[in-house]
Amino acid sequence: TVFFTSGTTAQAKAVLHDHAALAISARRLAPCFGLTPSDAWWSHMPLFWSGGFVLGALTPLAGGARVVLHESVRPASALRLLRSERCTAMAGWHQGAALLELAEFRPSDLVLRKG
């Protein structure tokens, strides 16, 4: 897999990651999150980024979980998707406060238990 990265200040460059390194990372992370086939992992992170690819796609698959991708995260649409897909796990969301501030948000609506 090739990811393009610039760090924080440099020109973007191609960085090659081999299959084994990505698969090993995912297999090591899945038990840390306690992922099982009964989980649905909500991912909003871009898959072109190594963190989004490993955490957002490979880690749930390594644990047997279902992957629920969200292309454009807005609080109301995120809440609808989390409810409809009955997501149980996610990696942190920096916009989480906006979700919690929605008038229609009720803690009982969500079944998130990991992440």
N, CA, C and O atoms as CSV, one atom per row, in Angstrom:
chain,resi,resn,atom,element,x,y,z
A,1,THR,N,N,0.849,-1.172,0.000
A,1,THR,CA,C,0.000,0.000,0.000
A,1,THR,C,C,0.888,1.227,0.000
A,1,THR,O,O,1.909,1.263,0.688
A,2,VAL,N,N,0.505,2.225,-0.766
A,2,VAL,CA,C,1.257,3.473,-0.816
A,2,VAL,C,C,0.392,4.567,-0.197
A,2,VAL,O,O,-0.735,4.804,-0.632
A,3,PHE,N,N,0.934,5.228,0.819
A,3,PHE,CA,C,0.286,6.391,1.405
A,3,PHE,C,C,1.133,7.602,1.062
A,3,PHE,O,O,2.360,7.517,1.026
A,4,PHE,N,N,0.491,8.714,0.815
A,4,PHE,CA,C,1.228,9.949,0.560
A,4,PHE,C,C,1.170,10.788,1.817
A,4,PHE,O,O,0.100,11.025,2.377
A,5,THR,N,N,2.328,11.231,2.249
A,5,THR,CA,C,2.414,11.984,3.490
A,5,THR,C,C,3.392,13.137,3.323
A,5,THR,O,O,4.346,13.062,2.548
A,6,SER,N,N,3.135,14.189,4.057
A,6,SER,CA,C,4.047,15.325,4.039
A,6,SER,C,C,4.531,15.643,5.446
A,6,SER,O,O,5.233,16.632,5.657
A,7,GLY,N,N,4.155,14.802,6.413
A,7,GLY,CA,C,4.445,15.198,7.787
A,7,GLY,C,C,3.639,16.447,8.046
A,7,GLY,O,O,2.449,16.490,7.730
A,8,THR,N,N,4.253,17.457,8.608
A,8,THR,CA,C,3.505,18.695,8.837
A,8,THR,C,C,3.965,19.839,7.965
A,8,THR,O,O,3.242,20.825,7.815
A,9,THR,N,N,5.160,19.736,7.379
A,9,THR,CA,C,5.664,20.886,6.631
A,9,THR,C,C,6.303,20.544,5.295
A,9,THR,O,O,6.538,21.455,4.502
A,10,ALA,N,N,6.590,19.311,5.008
A,10,ALA,CA,C,7.337,18.947,3.811
A,10,ALA,C,C,6.425,18.720,2.609
A,10,ALA,O,O,5.201,18.710,2.738
A,11,GLN,N,N,7.034,18.540,1.449
A,11,GLN,CA,C,6.300,18.151,0.258
A,11,GLN,C,C,5.792,16.727,0.433
A,11,GLN,O,O,6.448,15.906,1.075
A,12,ALA,N,N,4.649,16.436,-0.124
A,12,ALA,CA,C,4.104,15.084,-0.035
A,12,ALA,C,C,5.048,14.093,-0.703
A,12,ALA,O,O,5.637,14.377,-1.746
A,13,LYS,N,N,5.178,12.932,-0.082
A,13,LYS,CA,C,6.022,11.875,-0.646
A,13,LYS,C,C,5.301,10.548,-0.481
A,13,LYS,O,O,4.493,10.373,0.432
A,14,ALA,N,N,5.603,9.621,-1.373
A,14,ALA,CA,C,5.000,8.298,-1.330
A,14,ALA,C,C,5.750,7.437,-0.322
A,14,ALA,O,O,6.978,7.359,-0.347
A,15,VAL,N,N,5.001,6.794,0.561
A,15,VAL,CA,C,5.588,5.897,1.551
A,15,VAL,C,C,4.950,4.528,1.361
A,15,VAL,O,O,3.730,4.381,1.444
A,16,LEU,N,N,5.780,3.538,1.109
A,16,LEU,CA,C,5.314,2.186,0.849
A,16,LEU,C,C,5.210,1.403,2.159
A,16,LEU,O,O,6.154,1.381,2.949
A,17,HIS,N,N,4.064,0.763,2.385
A,17,HIS,CA,C,3.850,-0.101,3.548
A,17,HIS,C,C,3.568,-1.496,3.021
A,17,HIS,O,O,2.716,-1.672,2.150
A,18,ASP,N,N,4.272,-2.482,3.541
A,18,ASP,CA,C,4.006,-3.818,3.017
A,18,ASP,C,C,2.810,-4.452,3.715
A,18,ASP,O,O,2.417,-4.062,4.815
A,19,HIS,N,N,2.255,-5.434,3.037
A,19,HIS,CA,C,1.043,-6.096,3.496
A,19,HIS,C,C,1.210,-6.664,4.911
A,19,HIS,O,O,0.325,-6.507,5.753
A,20,ALA,N,N,2.328,-7.313,5.167
A,20,ALA,CA,C,2.536,-7.950,6.470
A,20,ALA,C,C,2.486,-6.935,7.603
A,20,ALA,O,O,1.873,-7.200,8.638
A,21,ALA,N,N,3.114,-5.785,7.430
A,21,ALA,CA,C,3.124,-4.774,8.497
A,21,ALA,C,C,1.716,-4.286,8.808
A,21,ALA,O,O,1.356,-4.127,9.974
A,22,LEU,N,N,0.919,-4.048,7.770
A,22,LEU,CA,C,-0.451,-3.576,7.980
A,22,LEU,C,C,-1.312,-4.666,8.620
A,22,LEU,O,O,-2.087,-4.389,9.536
A,23,ALA,N,N,-1.177,-5.896,8.141
A,23,ALA,CA,C,-1.971,-7.003,8.683
A,23,ALA,C,C,-1.594,-7.293,10.136
A,23,ALA,O,O,-2.471,-7.538,10.964
A,24,ILE,N,N,-0.312,-7.269,10.447
A,24,ILE,CA,C,0.134,-7.507,11.821
A,24,ILE,C,C,-0.402,-6.427,12.747
A,24,ILE,O,O,-0.871,-6.725,13.845
A,25,SER,N,N,-0.333,-5.169,12.307
A,25,SER,CA,C,-0.869,-4.069,13.128
A,25,SER,C,C,-2.347,-4.271,13.413
A,25,SER,O,O,-2.792,-4.111,14.549
A,26,ALA,N,N,-3.105,-4.619,12.392
A,26,ALA,CA,C,-4.547,-4.824,12.569
A,26,ALA,C,C,-4.827,-5.993,13.506
A,26,ALA,O,O,-5.689,-5.900,14.380
A,27,ARG,N,N,-4.105,-7.085,13.326
A,27,ARG,CA,C,-4.320,-8.256,14.190
A,27,ARG,C,C,-3.943,-7.972,15.637
A,27,ARG,O,O,-4.519,-8.562,16.550
A,28,ARG,N,N,-3.003,-7.097,15.855
A,28,ARG,CA,C,-2.627,-6.729,17.234
A,28,ARG,C,C,-3.627,-5.757,17.849
A,28,ARG,O,O,-3.886,-5.814,19.051
A,29,LEU,N,N,-4.184,-4.876,17.046
A,29,LEU,CA,C,-5.122,-3.870,17.568
A,29,LEU,C,C,-6.513,-4.436,17.847
A,29,LEU,O,O,-7.165,-4.018,18.804
A,30,ALA,N,N,-6.970,-5.366,17.040
A,30,ALA,CA,C,-8.333,-5.893,17.193
A,30,ALA,C,C,-8.605,-6.399,18.608
A,30,ALA,O,O,-9.650,-6.063,19.164
A,31,PRO,N,N,-7.716,-7.194,19.221
A,31,PRO,CA,C,-7.992,-7.642,20.588
A,31,PRO,C,C,-7.924,-6.497,21.611
A,31,PRO,O,O,-8.589,-6.549,22.646
A,32,CYS,N,N,-7.128,-5.476,21.322
A,32,CYS,CA,C,-7.063,-4.323,22.233
A,32,CYS,C,C,-8.416,-3.634,22.334
A,32,CYS,O,O,-8.784,-3.134,23.397
A,33,PHE,N,N,-9.152,-3.606,21.234
A,33,PHE,CA,C,-10.500,-3.032,21.223
A,33,PHE,C,C,-11.555,-4.058,21.602
A,33,PHE,O,O,-12.723,-3.711,21.772
A,34,GLY,N,N,-11.160,-5.308,21.735
A,34,GLY,CA,C,-12.115,-6.363,22.073
A,34,GLY,C,C,-13.099,-6.643,20.960
A,34,GLY,O,O,-14.241,-7.017,21.227
A,35,LEU,N,N,-12.681,-6.469,19.718
A,35,LEU,CA,C,-13.595,-6.627,18.588
A,35,LEU,C,C,-13.925,-8.082,18.319
A,35,LEU,O,O,-13.059,-8.957,18.356
A,36,THR,N,N,-15.202,-8.319,18.048
A,36,THR,CA,C,-15.697,-9.663,17.730
A,36,THR,C,C,-16.652,-9.553,16.546
A,36,THR,O,O,-16.994,-8.446,16.134
A,37,PRO,N,N,-17.080,-10.672,16.001
A,37,PRO,CA,C,-18.039,-10.627,14.897
A,37,PRO,C,C,-19.379,-9.972,15.248
A,37,PRO,O,O,-20.143,-9.628,14.345
A,38,SER,N,N,-19.673,-9.797,16.504
A,38,SER,CA,C,-20.936,-9.141,16.876
A,38,SER,C,C,-20.831,-7.612,16.851
A,38,SER,O,O,-21.828,-6.922,17.060
A,39,ASP,N,N,-19.642,-7.084,16.599
A,39,ASP,CA,C,-19.446,-5.633,16.592
A,39,ASP,C,C,-19.661,-5.019,15.216
A,39,ASP,O,O,-19.472,-5.665,14.185
A,40,ALA,N,N,-20.062,-3.753,15.231
A,40,ALA,CA,C,-20.133,-2.920,14.034
A,40,ALA,C,C,-19.282,-1.691,14.325
A,40,ALA,O,O,-19.596,-0.905,15.219
A,41,TRP,N,N,-18.211,-1.533,13.570
A,41,TRP,CA,C,-17.233,-0.466,13.796
A,41,TRP,C,C,-17.566,0.713,12.899
A,41,TRP,O,O,-17.570,0.587,11.674
A,42,TRP,N,N,-17.845,1.867,13.511
A,42,TRP,CA,C,-18.127,3.086,12.757
A,42,TRP,C,C,-16.825,3.803,12.478
A,42,TRP,O,O,-16.075,4.127,13.399
A,43,SER,N,N,-16.559,4.049,11.215
A,43,SER,CA,C,-15.331,4.753,10.846
A,43,SER,C,C,-15.651,5.949,9.982
A,43,SER,O,O,-16.379,5.853,8.994
A,44,HIS,N,N,-15.102,7.058,10.368
A,44,HIS,CA,C,-15.263,8.299,9.621
A,44,HIS,C,C,-13.918,8.798,9.112
A,44,HIS,O,O,-13.852,9.805,8.407
A,45,MET,N,N,-12.852,8.100,9.467
A,45,MET,CA,C,-11.517,8.549,9.096
A,45,MET,C,C,-11.229,8.201,7.640
A,45,MET,O,O,-11.680,7.160,7.161
A,46,PRO,N,N,-10.486,9.049,6.926
A,46,PRO,CA,C,-10.188,8.758,5.521
A,46,PRO,C,C,-9.308,7.523,5.377
A,46,PRO,O,O,-8.338,7.352,6.114
A,47,LEU,N,N,-9.648,6.680,4.439
A,47,LEU,CA,C,-8.903,5.439,4.231
A,47,LEU,C,C,-7.591,5.668,3.481
A,47,LEU,O,O,-6.771,4.754,3.390
A,48,PHE,N,N,-7.379,6.870,2.943
A,48,PHE,CA,C,-6.113,7.176,2.280
A,48,PHE,C,C,-5.018,7.512,3.281
A,48,PHE,O,O,-3.858,7.685,2.905
A,49,TRP,N,N,-5.379,7.603,4.532
A,49,TRP,CA,C,-4.458,7.906,5.621
A,49,TRP,C,C,-4.169,6.599,6.348
A,49,TRP,O,O,-5.082,5.799,6.554
A,50,SER,N,N,-2.931,6.365,6.737
A,50,SER,CA,C,-2.578,5.071,7.337
A,50,SER,C,C,-3.396,4.777,8.586
A,50,SER,O,O,-3.823,3.639,8.782
A,51,GLY,N,N,-3.623,5.767,9.429
A,51,GLY,CA,C,-4.429,5.552,10.627
A,51,GLY,C,C,-5.858,5.184,10.283
A,51,GLY,O,O,-6.434,4.284,10.895
A,52,GLY,N,N,-6.431,5.868,9.316
A,52,GLY,CA,C,-7.796,5.559,8.896
A,52,GLY,C,C,-7.907,4.198,8.243
A,52,GLY,O,O,-8.896,3.490,8.430
A,53,PHE,N,N,-6.887,3.831,7.475
A,53,PHE,CA,C,-6.914,2.539,6.797
A,53,PHE,C,C,-6.763,1.391,7.790
A,53,PHE,O,O,-7.513,0.415,7.737
A,54,VAL,N,N,-5.795,1.509,8.692
A,54,VAL,CA,C,-5.569,0.425,9.655
A,54,VAL,C,C,-6.676,0.389,10.698
A,54,VAL,O,O,-7.254,-0.670,10.941
A,55,LEU,N,N,-6.984,1.535,11.325
A,55,LEU,CA,C,-8.034,1.550,12.355
A,55,LEU,C,C,-9.436,1.472,11.759
A,55,LEU,O,O,-10.309,0.803,12.312
A,56,GLY,N,N,-9.654,2.144,10.648
A,56,GLY,CA,C,-10.997,2.244,10.104
A,56,GLY,C,C,-11.446,1.081,9.258
A,56,GLY,O,O,-12.645,0.907,9.039
A,57,ALA,N,N,-10.500,0.264,8.768
A,57,ALA,CA,C,-10.890,-0.848,7.906
A,57,ALA,C,C,-10.256,-2.164,8.333
A,57,ALA,O,O,-10.965,-3.146,8.554
A,58,LEU,N,N,-8.937,-2.199,8.452
A,58,LEU,CA,C,-8.264,-3.476,8.699
A,58,LEU,C,C,-8.476,-4.020,10.109
A,58,LEU,O,O,-8.665,-5.224,10.280
A,59,THR,N,N,-8.445,-3.153,11.123
A,59,THR,CA,C,-8.600,-3.632,12.500
A,59,THR,C,C,-9.959,-4.281,12.732
A,59,THR,O,O,-10.007,-5.380,13.285
A,60,PRO,N,N,-11.077,-3.649,12.332
A,60,PRO,CA,C,-12.358,-4.327,12.527
A,60,PRO,C,C,-12.431,-5.649,11.764
A,60,PRO,O,O,-12.957,-6.635,12.279
A,61,LEU,N,N,-11.909,-5.669,10.550
A,61,LEU,CA,C,-11.933,-6.910,9.779
A,61,LEU,C,C,-11.116,-8.000,10.462
A,61,LEU,O,O,-11.511,-9.166,10.457
A,62,ALA,N,N,-9.985,-7.630,11.046
A,62,ALA,CA,C,-9.152,-8.612,11.753
A,62,ALA,C,C,-9.886,-9.203,12.950
A,62,ALA,O,O,-9.644,-10.351,13.323
A,63,GLY,N,N,-10.788,-8.419,13.559
A,63,GLY,CA,C,-11.571,-8.911,14.685
A,63,GLY,C,C,-12.877,-9.555,14.269
A,63,GLY,O,O,-13.627,-10.036,15.118
A,64,GLY,N,N,-13.164,-9.573,12.965
A,64,GLY,CA,C,-14.401,-10.152,12.474
A,64,GLY,C,C,-15.574,-9.194,12.510
A,64,GLY,O,O,-16.702,-9.591,12.219
A,65,ALA,N,N,-15.331,-7.934,12.865
A,65,ALA,CA,C,-16.408,-6.950,12.989
A,65,ALA,C,C,-16.848,-6.447,11.619
A,65,ALA,O,O,-16.125,-6.551,10.628
A,66,ARG,N,N,-18.051,-5.901,11.599
A,66,ARG,CA,C,-18.587,-5.267,10.398
A,66,ARG,C,C,-18.082,-3.833,10.352
A,66,ARG,O,O,-18.035,-3.162,11.382
A,67,VAL,N,N,-17.703,-3.354,9.165
A,67,VAL,CA,C,-17.197,-1.991,9.000
A,67,VAL,C,C,-18.310,-1.109,8.454
A,67,VAL,O,O,-18.916,-1.429,7.431
A,68,VAL,N,N,-18.580,-0.003,9.132
A,68,VAL,CA,C,-19.577,0.973,8.700
A,68,VAL,C,C,-18.823,2.261,8.404
A,68,VAL,O,O,-18.326,2.923,9.315
A,69,LEU,N,N,-18.741,2.613,7.119
A,69,LEU,CA,C,-18.002,3.810,6.718
A,69,LEU,C,C,-18.934,5.002,6.595
A,69,LEU,O,O,-20.098,4.867,6.217
A,70,HIS,N,N,-18.402,6.163,6.920
A,70,HIS,CA,C,-19.168,7.403,6.844
A,70,HIS,C,C,-18.330,8.412,6.085
A,70,HIS,O,O,-17.289,8.860,6.565
A,71,GLU,N,N,-18.792,8.763,4.901
A,71,GLU,CA,C,-17.994,9.603,4.011
A,71,GLU,C,C,-17.904,11.056,4.466
A,71,GLU,O,O,-16.815,11.629,4.487
A,72,SER,N,N,-19.016,11.646,4.824
A,72,SER,CA,C,-19.045,13.061,5.183
A,72,SER,C,C,-19.735,13.197,6.533
A,72,SER,O,O,-20.955,13.064,6.636
A,73,VAL,N,N,-18.953,13.460,7.550
A,73,VAL,CA,C,-19.488,13.435,8.911
A,73,VAL,C,C,-20.114,14.776,9.283
A,73,VAL,O,O,-19.452,15.811,9.350
A,74,ARG,N,N,-21.407,14.706,9.517
A,74,ARG,CA,C,-22.153,15.822,10.104
A,74,ARG,C,C,-22.910,15.208,11.265
A,74,ARG,O,O,-23.382,14.076,11.158
A,75,PRO,N,N,-23.038,15.921,12.365
A,75,PRO,CA,C,-23.622,15.301,13.564
A,75,PRO,C,C,-24.961,14.609,13.350
A,75,PRO,O,O,-25.146,13.490,13.828
A,76,ALA,N,N,-25.891,15.231,12.654
A,76,ALA,CA,C,-27.219,14.622,12.483
A,76,ALA,C,C,-27.132,13.343,11.648
A,76,ALA,O,O,-27.768,12.343,11.982
A,77,SER,N,N,-26.350,13.367,10.565
A,77,SER,CA,C,-26.234,12.165,9.746
A,77,SER,C,C,-25.445,11.083,10.479
A,77,SER,O,O,-25.712,9.893,10.309
A,78,ALA,N,N,-24.478,11.494,11.292
A,78,ALA,CA,C,-23.723,10.518,12.090
A,78,ALA,C,C,-24.654,9.809,13.067
A,78,ALA,O,O,-24.587,8.588,13.209
A,79,LEU,N,N,-25.507,10.549,13.729
A,79,LEU,CA,C,-26.433,9.960,14.688
A,79,LEU,C,C,-27.378,8.977,13.992
A,79,LEU,O,O,-27.629,7.887,14.506
A,80,ARG,N,N,-27.905,9.364,12.819
A,80,ARG,CA,C,-28.789,8.458,12.077
A,80,ARG,C,C,-28.064,7.167,11.699
A,80,ARG,O,O,-28.621,6.077,11.832
A,81,LEU,N,N,-26.829,7.290,11.232
A,81,LEU,CA,C,-26.070,6.109,10.823
A,81,LEU,C,C,-25.721,5.232,12.017
A,81,LEU,O,O,-25.854,4.010,11.946
A,82,LEU,N,N,-25.279,5.840,13.107
A,82,LEU,CA,C,-24.960,5.071,14.309
A,82,LEU,C,C,-26.183,4.307,14.807
A,82,LEU,O,O,-26.067,3.155,15.225
A,83,ARG,N,N,-27.338,4.934,14.766
A,83,ARG,CA,C,-28.579,4.272,15.199
A,83,ARG,C,C,-28.959,3.144,14.248
A,83,ARG,O,O,-29.218,2.020,14.677
A,84,SER,N,N,-28.989,3.453,12.949
A,84,SER,CA,C,-29.493,2.473,11.990
A,84,SER,C,C,-28.576,1.255,11.869
A,84,SER,O,O,-29.055,0.141,11.657
A,85,GLU,N,N,-27.278,1.455,12.001
A,85,GLU,CA,C,-26.333,0.346,11.867
A,85,GLU,C,C,-25.993,-0.310,13.210
A,85,GLU,O,O,-25.263,-1.300,13.261
A,86,ARG,N,N,-26.530,0.255,14.287
A,86,ARG,CA,C,-26.288,-0.274,15.632
A,86,ARG,C,C,-24.795,-0.476,15.895
A,86,ARG,O,O,-24.350,-1.556,16.282
A,87,CYS,N,N,-24.043,0.596,15.673
A,87,CYS,CA,C,-22.596,0.543,15.845
A,87,CYS,C,C,-22.237,0.361,17.319
A,87,CYS,O,O,-22.871,0.933,18.207
A,88,THR,N,N,-21.219,-0.438,17.552
A,88,THR,CA,C,-20.781,-0.735,18.919
A,88,THR,C,C,-19.368,-0.251,19.192
A,88,THR,O,O,-18.926,-0.255,20.341
A,89,ALA,N,N,-18.655,0.163,18.158
A,89,ALA,CA,C,-17.261,0.543,18.349
A,89,ALA,C,C,-16.874,1.633,17.367
A,89,ALA,O,O,-17.448,1.750,16.285
A,90,MET,N,N,-15.895,2.422,17.762
A,90,MET,CA,C,-15.354,3.471,16.900
A,90,MET,C,C,-14.016,3.909,17.454
A,90,MET,O,O,-13.692,3.650,18.613
A,91,ALA,N,N,-13.251,4.566,16.625
A,91,ALA,CA,C,-12.054,5.252,17.107
A,91,ALA,C,C,-12.469,6.700,17.333
A,91,ALA,O,O,-13.371,7.196,16.659
A,92,GLY,N,N,-11.830,7.376,18.262
A,92,GLY,CA,C,-12.241,8.710,18.689
A,92,GLY,C,C,-12.663,9.657,17.584
A,92,GLY,O,O,-12.148,9.590,16.468
A,93,TRP,N,N,-13.565,10.506,17.885
A,93,TRP,CA,C,-14.101,11.463,16.934
A,93,TRP,C,C,-13.952,12.848,17.537
A,93,TRP,O,O,-14.581,13.164,18.547
A,94,HIS,N,N,-13.132,13.661,16.925
A,94,HIS,CA,C,-12.883,14.996,17.463
A,94,HIS,C,C,-14.115,15.883,17.431
A,94,HIS,O,O,-14.143,16.917,18.099
A,95,GLN,N,N,-15.128,15.505,16.675
A,95,GLN,CA,C,-16.358,16.279,16.613
A,95,GLN,C,C,-17.442,15.691,17.514
A,95,GLN,O,O,-18.618,16.026,17.365
A,96,GLY,N,N,-17.064,14.831,18.432
A,96,GLY,CA,C,-18.021,14.164,19.297
A,96,GLY,C,C,-18.903,15.109,20.086
A,96,GLY,O,O,-20.075,14.814,20.319
A,97,ALA,N,N,-18.359,16.237,20.499
A,97,ALA,CA,C,-19.162,17.196,21.268
A,97,ALA,C,C,-20.366,17.660,20.466
A,97,ALA,O,O,-21.451,17.843,21.019
A,98,ALA,N,N,-20.179,17.851,19.161
A,98,ALA,CA,C,-21.297,18.290,18.315
A,98,ALA,C,C,-22.406,17.240,18.280
A,98,ALA,O,O,-23.586,17.588,18.243
A,99,LEU,N,N,-22.040,15.972,18.291
A,99,LEU,CA,C,-23.033,14.893,18.319
A,99,LEU,C,C,-23.812,14.934,19.628
A,99,LEU,O,O,-25.036,14.804,19.632
A,100,LEU,N,N,-23.112,15.112,20.721
A,100,LEU,CA,C,-23.755,15.126,22.035
A,100,LEU,C,C,-24.659,16.341,22.228
A,100,LEU,O,O,-25.580,16.308,23.044
A,101,GLU,N,N,-24.398,17.412,21.481
A,101,GLU,CA,C,-25.182,18.638,21.614
A,101,GLU,C,C,-26.448,18.651,20.763
A,101,GLU,O,O,-27.258,19.571,20.877
A,102,LEU,N,N,-26.628,17.639,19.908
A,102,LEU,CA,C,-27.837,17.585,19.088
A,102,LEU,C,C,-29.076,17.473,19.969
A,102,LEU,O,O,-29.079,16.726,20.947
A,103,ALA,N,N,-30.123,18.213,19.625
A,103,ALA,CA,C,-31.357,18.171,20.406
A,103,ALA,C,C,-31.955,16.772,20.422
A,103,ALA,O,O,-32.537,16.351,21.422
A,104,GLU,N,N,-31.808,16.042,19.299
A,104,GLU,CA,C,-32.404,14.710,19.219
A,104,GLU,C,C,-31.525,13.614,19.815
A,104,GLU,O,O,-31.921,12.448,19.828
A,105,PHE,N,N,-30.351,13.967,20.305
A,105,PHE,CA,C,-29.460,12.961,20.893
A,105,PHE,C,C,-29.985,12.506,22.254
A,105,PHE,O,O,-30.279,13.316,23.134
A,106,ARG,N,N,-30.093,11.190,22.398
A,106,ARG,CA,C,-30.435,10.579,23.683
A,106,ARG,C,C,-29.402,9.484,23.925
A,106,ARG,O,O,-29.209,8.629,23.061
A,107,PRO,N,N,-28.743,9.488,25.061
A,107,PRO,CA,C,-27.725,8.461,25.321
A,107,PRO,C,C,-28.248,7.031,25.108
A,107,PRO,O,O,-27.489,6.134,24.743
A,108,SER,N,N,-29.529,6.836,25.338
A,108,SER,CA,C,-30.086,5.498,25.177
A,108,SER,C,C,-30.209,5.082,23.717
A,108,SER,O,O,-30.426,3.906,23.424
A,109,ASP,N,N,-30.072,6.039,22.795
A,109,ASP,CA,C,-30.152,5.728,21.364
A,109,ASP,C,C,-28.966,4.917,20.877
A,109,ASP,O,O,-29.090,4.142,19.929
A,110,LEU,N,N,-27.841,5.084,21.502
A,110,LEU,CA,C,-26.615,4.489,21.001
A,110,LEU,C,C,-26.199,3.297,21.835
A,110,LEU,O,O,-26.443,3.241,23.040
A,111,VAL,N,N,-25.571,2.352,21.176
A,111,VAL,CA,C,-25.096,1.166,21.866
A,111,VAL,C,C,-23.574,1.088,21.831
A,111,VAL,O,O,-23.007,0.007,21.987
A,112,LEU,N,N,-22.903,2.232,21.626
A,112,LEU,CA,C,-21.449,2.233,21.615
A,112,LEU,C,C,-20.940,1.736,22.962
A,112,LEU,O,O,-21.377,2.207,24.012
A,113,ARG,N,N,-20.035,0.805,22.926
A,113,ARG,CA,C,-19.475,0.283,24.158
A,113,ARG,C,C,-17.962,0.168,24.106
A,113,ARG,O,O,-17.325,-0.188,25.098
A,114,LYS,N,N,-17.398,0.463,22.973
A,114,LYS,CA,C,-15.953,0.372,22.793
A,114,LYS,C,C,-15.483,1.571,21.983
A,114,LYS,O,O,-16.241,2.129,21.191
A,115,GLY,N,N,-14.245,1.960,22.182
A,115,GLY,CA,C,-13.693,3.013,21.330
A,115,GLY,C,C,-13.107,4.130,22.136
A,115,GLY,O,O,-12.599,5.099,21.570
